[in-house]
Amino acid sequence: MHDFQDSLKVLEHAREMLAPGGKVVNLDWKKIPTEMGPPLEIRLSEEDATALMERAGLRVVETKDLSENFYITIAVLK
């Protein structure tokens, strides 16, 4: 979500298009210094990504680490 100019608007639009039983999945860089990836200041922490998805009217059902650099957040309709 870090690349979008207005992540909240993108998530709200995703919610509107989501079919019953569908999921919104965000795979993103952790907000930690790494040699590659986007600048640290535009990355979202897992907590910030969860809060943003919930503000968009989604319910986060899972957040987990994928590796030392990445995490995934999965949300469904409320």
Backbone as JSON Lines, residues from 0, in Angstrom:
{"i":0,"aa":"M","n":[0.81,-1.2,0.0],"ca":[0.0,0.0,0.0],"c":[0.86,1.26,0.0]}
{"i":1,"aa":"H","n":[2.13,1.1,0.25],"ca":[3.0,2.27,0.37],"c":[3.14,3.06,-0.94]}
{"i":2,"aa":"D","n":[2.88,2.43,-2.07],"ca":[3.05,3.11,-3.37],"c":[1.86,3.97,-3.79]}
{"i":3,"aa":"F","n":[0.71,3.77,-3.18],"ca":[-0.48,4.52,-3.59],"c":[-0.46,5.94,-3.02]}
{"i":4,"aa":"Q","n":[-0.93,6.88,-3.82],"ca":[-1.03,8.27,-3.36],"c":[-2.08,8.4,-2.26]}
{"i":5,"aa":"D","n":[-3.17,7.63,-2.39],"ca":[-4.24,7.66,-1.39],"c":[-4.66,6.22,-1.09]}
{"i":6,"aa":"S","n":[-3.92,5.57,-0.2],"ca":[-4.15,4.16,0.12],"c":[-5.55,3.91,0.66]}
{"i":7,"aa":"L","n":[-6.08,4.84,1.45],"ca":[-7.42,4.67,1.99],"c":[-8.45,4.61,0.87]}
{"i":8,"aa":"K","n":[-8.34,5.48,-0.1],"ca":[-9.28,5.5,-1.22],"c":[-9.19,4.2,-2.03]}
{"i":9,"aa":"V","n":[-7.98,3.71,-2.24],"ca":[-7.78,2.45,-2.96],"c":[-8.45,1.3,-2.21]}
{"i":10,"aa":"L","n":[-8.26,1.25,-0.89],"ca":[-8.86,0.19,-0.09],"c":[-10.38,0.3,-0.06]}
{"i":11,"aa":"E","n":[-10.91,1.51,0.0],"ca":[-12.36,1.69,-0.03],"c":[-12.92,1.2,-1.36]}
{"i":12,"aa":"H","n":[-12.23,1.48,-2.44],"ca":[-12.67,1.01,-3.76],"c":[-12.58,-0.52,-3.83]}
{"i":13,"aa":"A","n":[-11.52,-1.09,-3.28],"ca":[-11.39,-2.55,-3.25],"c":[-12.54,-3.16,-2.47]}
{"i":14,"aa":"R","n":[-12.91,-2.54,-1.34],"ca":[-14.04,-3.03,-0.54],"c":[-15.33,-3.02,-1.35]}
{"i":15,"aa":"E","n":[-15.55,-1.95,-2.1],"ca":[-16.77,-1.84,-2.91],"c":[-16.83,-2.91,-3.99]}
{"i":16,"aa":"M","n":[-15.69,-3.32,-4.51],"ca":[-15.65,-4.32,-5.59],"c":[-15.58,-5.75,-5.07]}
{"i":17,"aa":"L","n":[-15.32,-5.92,-3.79],"ca":[-15.1,-7.25,-3.22],"c":[-16.38,-8.08,-3.22]}
{"i":18,"aa":"A","n":[-16.28,-9.27,-3.76],"ca":[-17.42,-10.19,-3.77],"c":[-17.57,-10.81,-2.38]}
{"i":19,"aa":"P","n":[-18.79,-11.22,-2.01],"ca":[-18.97,-11.91,-0.73],"c":[-18.0,-13.09,-0.63]}
{"i":20,"aa":"G","n":[-17.33,-13.2,0.48],"ca":[-16.35,-14.27,0.67],"c":[-14.97,-13.93,0.12]}
{"i":21,"aa":"G","n":[-14.85,-12.78,-0.56],"ca":[-13.57,-12.38,-1.13],"c":[-12.63,-11.82,-0.08]}
{"i":22,"aa":"K","n":[-11.37,-11.66,-0.46],"ca":[-10.35,-11.17,0.46],"c":[-9.53,-10.07,-0.21]}
{"i":23,"aa":"V","n":[-9.09,-9.12,0.6],"ca":[-8.11,-8.12,0.18],"c":[-6.81,-8.52,0.84]}
{"i":24,"aa":"V","n":[-5.77,-8.68,0.04],"ca":[-4.48,-9.14,0.55],"c":[-3.42,-8.07,0.3]}
{"i":25,"aa":"N","n":[-2.72,-7.71,1.34],"ca":[-1.61,-6.75,1.24],"c":[-0.33,-7.46,1.63]}
{"i":26,"aa":"L","n":[0.58,-7.6,0.69],"ca":[1.91,-8.12,0.97],"c":[2.84,-6.92,0.9]}
{"i":27,"aa":"D","n":[3.57,-6.65,1.96],"ca":[4.34,-5.41,1.99],"c":[5.66,-5.58,2.72]}
{"i":28,"aa":"W","n":[6.51,-4.59,2.53],"ca":[7.8,-4.52,3.22],"c":[7.56,-4.16,4.68]}
{"i":29,"aa":"K","n":[8.31,-4.79,5.57],"ca":[8.26,-4.4,6.98],"c":[8.88,-3.01,7.13]}
{"i":30,"aa":"K","n":[8.46,-2.32,8.15],"ca":[8.98,-0.97,8.39],"c":[10.27,-1.07,9.21]}
{"i":31,"aa":"I","n":[11.27,-1.66,8.57],"ca":[12.6,-1.81,9.16],"c":[13.63,-1.45,8.08]}
{"i":32,"aa":"P","n":[14.8,-0.99,8.48],"ca":[15.83,-0.69,7.48],"c":[16.27,-1.95,6.73]}
{"i":33,"aa":"T","n":[16.32,-1.86,5.42],"ca":[16.81,-2.95,4.57],"c":[17.67,-2.35,3.47]}
{"i":34,"aa":"E","n":[18.47,-3.19,2.84],"ca":[19.33,-2.71,1.75],"c":[18.54,-2.41,0.49]}
{"i":35,"aa":"M","n":[17.37,-3.04,0.33],"ca":[16.55,-2.84,-0.86],"c":[15.16,-2.39,-0.43]}
{"i":36,"aa":"G","n":[14.33,-2.12,-1.43],"ca":[12.95,-1.8,-1.15],"c":[12.69,-0.31,-1.08]}
{"i":37,"aa":"P","n":[11.44,0.04,-0.8],"ca":[11.06,1.45,-0.74],"c":[11.69,2.14,0.47]}
{"i":38,"aa":"P","n":[11.74,3.46,0.42],"ca":[12.29,4.2,1.57],"c":[11.49,3.89,2.85]}
{"i":39,"aa":"L","n":[12.19,3.84,3.94],"ca":[11.59,3.51,5.23],"c":[10.43,4.43,5.58]}
{"i":40,"aa":"E","n":[10.55,5.72,5.25],"ca":[9.52,6.69,5.64],"c":[8.18,6.49,4.94]}
{"i":41,"aa":"I","n":[8.13,5.74,3.83],"ca":[6.83,5.5,3.18],"c":[6.27,4.11,3.48]}
{"i":42,"aa":"R","n":[7.03,3.29,4.15],"ca":[6.55,1.94,4.49],"c":[5.52,2.02,5.61]}
{"i":43,"aa":"L","n":[4.61,1.05,5.62],"ca":[3.6,0.97,6.68],"c":[3.95,-0.19,7.61]}
{"i":44,"aa":"S","n":[3.85,0.04,8.89],"ca":[4.0,-1.05,9.85],"c":[2.78,-1.96,9.73]}
{"i":45,"aa":"E","n":[2.89,-3.14,10.28],"ca":[1.75,-4.06,10.29],"c":[0.56,-3.41,10.99]}
{"i":46,"aa":"E","n":[0.81,-2.7,12.07],"ca":[-0.26,-2.04,12.81],"c":[-0.91,-0.93,11.99]}
{"i":47,"aa":"D","n":[-0.1,-0.16,11.27],"ca":[-0.64,0.91,10.43],"c":[-1.45,0.35,9.26]}
{"i":48,"aa":"A","n":[-0.97,-0.75,8.67],"ca":[-1.7,-1.38,7.56],"c":[-3.05,-1.91,8.06]}
{"i":49,"aa":"T","n":[-3.05,-2.53,9.23],"ca":[-4.3,-3.03,9.82],"c":[-5.27,-1.88,10.08]}
{"i":50,"aa":"A","n":[-4.79,-0.81,10.68],"ca":[-5.64,0.34,10.98],"c":[-6.22,0.95,9.7]}
{"i":51,"aa":"L","n":[-5.42,1.04,8.66],"ca":[-5.88,1.61,7.4],"c":[-6.96,0.73,6.76]}
{"i":52,"aa":"M","n":[-6.76,-0.57,6.79],"ca":[-7.76,-1.49,6.22],"c":[-9.07,-1.39,7.01]}
{"i":53,"aa":"E","n":[-8.98,-1.28,8.31],"ca":[-10.18,-1.16,9.13],"c":[-10.88,0.18,8.9]}
{"i":54,"aa":"R","n":[-10.12,1.25,8.72],"ca":[-10.72,2.56,8.39],"c":[-11.46,2.51,7.06]}
{"i":55,"aa":"A","n":[-11.0,1.63,6.16],"ca":[-11.64,1.49,4.85],"c":[-12.89,0.61,4.9]}
{"i":56,"aa":"G","n":[-13.22,0.12,6.09],"ca":[-14.43,-0.69,6.23],"c":[-14.2,-2.18,6.07]}
{"i":57,"aa":"L","n":[-12.95,-2.6,6.2],"ca":[-12.62,-4.01,6.1],"c":[-12.32,-4.56,7.5]}
{"i":58,"aa":"R","n":[-12.35,-5.88,7.62],"ca":[-12.01,-6.54,8.89],"c":[-10.78,-7.4,8.66]}
{"i":59,"aa":"V","n":[-9.71,-7.1,9.35],"ca":[-8.47,-7.86,9.2],"c":[-8.62,-9.19,9.91]}
{"i":60,"aa":"V","n":[-8.37,-10.27,9.18],"ca":[-8.51,-11.61,9.75],"c":[-7.17,-12.28,10.0]}
{"i":61,"aa":"E","n":[-6.11,-11.74,9.37],"ca":[-4.8,-12.35,9.58],"c":[-3.69,-11.36,9.22]}
{"i":62,"aa":"T","n":[-2.67,-11.34,10.04],"ca":[-1.43,-10.63,9.75],"c":[-0.31,-11.55,10.18]}
{"i":63,"aa":"K","n":[0.65,-11.79,9.29],"ca":[1.75,-12.66,9.68],"c":[3.02,-12.29,8.93]}
{"i":64,"aa":"D","n":[4.14,-12.66,9.53],"ca":[5.44,-12.47,8.91],"c":[5.62,-13.5,7.8]}
{"i":65,"aa":"L","n":[6.14,-13.05,6.67],"ca":[6.47,-13.98,5.59],"c":[7.96,-14.27,5.55]}
{"i":66,"aa":"S","n":[8.74,-13.28,5.95],"ca":[10.2,-13.42,5.99],"c":[10.73,-12.3,6.88]}
{"i":67,"aa":"E","n":[12.03,-12.14,6.91],"ca":[12.57,-11.06,7.74],"c":[12.25,-9.69,7.17]}
{"i":68,"aa":"N","n":[11.87,-9.61,5.88],"ca":[11.6,-8.32,5.24],"c":[10.13,-8.06,4.91]}
{"i":69,"aa":"F","n":[9.3,-9.1,4.85],"ca":[7.93,-8.95,4.37],"c":[6.89,-9.47,5.37]}
{"i":70,"aa":"Y","n":[5.7,-8.87,5.3],"ca":[4.55,-9.35,6.05],"c":[3.34,-9.35,5.12]}
{"i":71,"aa":"I","n":[2.3,-10.04,5.54],"ca":[1.06,-10.09,4.78],"c":[-0.1,-9.77,5.71]}
{"i":72,"aa":"T","n":[-1.05,-9.01,5.19],"ca":[-2.27,-8.68,5.92],"c":[-3.45,-9.08,5.04]}
{"i":73,"aa":"I","n":[-4.39,-9.83,5.61],"ca":[-5.56,-10.31,4.87],"c":[-6.81,-9.77,5.54]}
{"i":74,"aa":"A","n":[-7.69,-9.19,4.72],"ca":[-8.92,-8.6,5.24],"c":[-10.12,-9.06,4.43]}
{"i":75,"aa":"V","n":[-11.29,-9.01,5.06],"ca":[-12.56,-9.38,4.43],"c":[-13.57,-8.27,4.71]}
{"i":76,"aa":"L","n":[-14.75,-8.41,4.11],"ca":[-15.82,-7.46,4.39],"c":[-16.24,-7.57,5.84]}
{"i":77,"aa":"K","n":[-16.63,-6.44,6.45],"ca":[-17.13,-6.45,7.83],"c":[-18.51,-7.05,7.86]}
